[in-house]
Amino acid sequence: MRNFRTAAVATATALTVVAGGTAIASAEEGTTETTSNDKAVVFVGKQKETDKDFGEVVSDGTKGLFDGKGSSQYFNDEQDPFYPTDAFGNTTNAEDVPQWARYWIDGSIVAAIGALVGLVIAGFNFAFYNGWLEHPLSR
């Protein structure tokens, strides 16, 4: 019981620090000017003519795997360099980020959201199992 309380307090403290830092950062006045190329990188879809649709990515990659060519068939731009500052810098430009990197970023975000949802579900399950919460249908 004590370890759970300690973990709960540590989690609450970490969330408070993160939220406090975000509030301070958002309250700070920005003096940098954004360029017209400043575009979001997350969930933007196709950006260039050479980018593939999602269906093409899946079919080409699966075909490459089954033909023994490996997973390098998924994207056309696997040789393009990826610089994190293009995706997460002061000014971002989705056109400079290769398609494989945009898919990697989007997948990481979806995985993080899934992990947080799983953590909440596990916490409620733990609380119901130990009798801290009562299920509304068990009355």
C-alpha positions as CSV (number, residue, x, y, z in Angstrom):
1,M,0.0,0.0,0.0
2,R,2.8,2.4,0.8
3,N,4.6,1.8,-2.5
4,F,1.4,2.5,-4.4
5,R,0.9,5.8,-2.5
6,T,4.5,6.7,-3.2
7,A,4.1,6.0,-6.9
8,A,0.9,8.0,-7.0
9,V,2.5,11.0,-5.3
10,A,5.5,10.8,-7.7
11,T,3.2,10.6,-10.7
12,A,1.2,13.6,-9.5
13,T,4.4,15.5,-8.9
14,A,5.7,14.7,-12.3
15,L,2.5,15.8,-14.0
16,T,2.4,19.0,-12.0
17,V,6.0,19.8,-13.0
18,V,5.2,19.1,-16.7
19,A,2.0,21.1,-16.6
20,G,3.7,24.0,-14.8
21,G,6.6,24.1,-17.3
22,T,4.1,24.1,-20.1
23,A,2.2,27.0,-18.6
24,I,5.3,29.0,-18.1
25,A,6.6,28.2,-21.6
26,S,3.2,29.2,-23.2
27,A,3.1,32.4,-21.2
28,E,6.5,33.5,-22.4
29,E,6.3,36.0,-25.2
30,G,7.9,34.9,-28.4
31,T,10.1,37.4,-30.3
32,T,11.0,35.1,-33.2
33,E,9.2,35.5,-36.4
34,T,7.8,32.5,-38.1
35,T,8.3,32.1,-41.8
36,S,5.7,31.1,-44.3
37,N,7.2,27.6,-44.4
38,D,6.4,27.0,-40.8
39,K,4.1,23.9,-41.1
40,A,3.2,21.3,-38.6
41,V,4.8,17.9,-39.1
42,V,2.4,15.7,-37.1
43,F,-0.4,13.9,-39.1
44,V,0.0,16.0,-42.3
45,G,-0.3,13.2,-44.9
46,K,1.2,13.7,-48.3
47,Q,3.5,16.7,-48.8
48,K,5.4,16.0,-52.0
49,E,4.5,14.5,-55.4
50,T,6.8,11.6,-54.6
51,D,5.0,10.7,-51.4
52,K,2.9,7.5,-51.5
53,D,-0.7,7.1,-50.3
54,F,-1.1,5.0,-47.2
55,G,-2.5,2.1,-49.3
56,E,0.5,2.2,-51.6
57,V,2.9,2.2,-48.6
58,V,1.3,-0.9,-47.2
59,S,0.9,-2.8,-50.5
60,D,4.5,-2.0,-51.7
61,G,6.0,-2.8,-48.3
62,T,4.1,-6.1,-48.0
63,K,5.0,-7.0,-51.6
64,G,8.6,-6.3,-50.9
65,L,8.6,-8.4,-47.7
66,F,7.0,-11.4,-49.5
67,D,9.3,-11.1,-52.5
68,G,12.3,-11.2,-50.2
69,K,13.4,-7.6,-50.9
70,G,13.0,-6.5,-47.3
71,S,11.1,-3.6,-45.7
72,S,12.9,-1.0,-47.8
73,Q,10.1,-1.1,-50.3
74,Y,7.7,0.8,-48.1
75,F,8.9,4.3,-48.9
76,N,10.8,6.0,-51.8
77,D,12.8,8.4,-49.6
78,E,14.6,6.0,-47.3
79,Q,17.9,7.6,-48.4
80,D,16.8,11.1,-47.6
81,P,18.4,12.5,-44.4
82,F,16.2,13.3,-41.4
83,Y,17.2,16.3,-39.3
84,P,15.1,16.5,-36.1
85,T,15.2,20.3,-36.2
86,D,13.1,20.1,-39.4
87,A,10.3,18.4,-37.3
88,F,10.8,19.8,-33.8
89,G,12.8,23.0,-34.2
90,N,11.7,26.6,-33.8
91,T,10.5,26.6,-37.4
92,T,9.2,23.4,-38.8
93,N,8.6,22.4,-42.4
94,A,6.9,19.1,-43.2
95,E,8.2,19.2,-46.7
96,D,11.8,18.8,-45.5
97,V,10.9,15.8,-43.3
98,P,11.1,12.5,-45.3
99,Q,7.8,10.5,-45.4
100,W,9.2,7.6,-43.5
101,A,10.1,10.0,-40.6
102,R,6.7,11.5,-40.6
103,Y,5.2,8.0,-40.3
104,W,7.6,7.2,-37.5
105,I,6.6,10.4,-35.6
106,D,2.9,9.8,-36.1
107,G,3.2,6.1,-35.0
108,S,5.1,7.2,-31.9
109,I,2.4,9.6,-30.9
110,V,-0.3,7.0,-31.4
111,A,1.7,4.5,-29.4
112,A,2.2,7.0,-26.5
113,I,-1.6,7.8,-26.4
114,G,-2.3,4.0,-26.4
115,A,0.2,3.6,-23.5
116,L,-1.4,6.4,-21.5
117,V,-4.9,4.9,-22.0
118,G,-3.6,1.5,-21.0
119,L,-2.1,3.0,-17.9
120,V,-5.4,4.6,-16.9
121,I,-7.3,1.3,-17.5
122,A,-4.7,-0.7,-15.5
123,G,-5.0,1.8,-12.7
124,F,-8.8,1.5,-12.6
125,N,-8.5,-2.3,-12.8
126,F,-6.1,-2.3,-9.9
127,A,-8.4,-0.1,-7.8
128,F,-11.5,-2.3,-8.6
129,Y,-9.5,-5.5,-7.8
130,N,-8.3,-4.2,-4.4
131,G,-11.8,-2.9,-3.5
132,W,-10.8,0.8,-3.5
133,L,-13.5,1.5,-6.1
134,E,-16.8,-0.3,-6.4
135,H,-18.1,-1.2,-9.9
136,P,-21.4,0.5,-10.5
137,L,-23.0,-2.7,-11.9
138,S,-22.1,-4.8,-8.9
139,R,-24.8,-3.3,-6.6
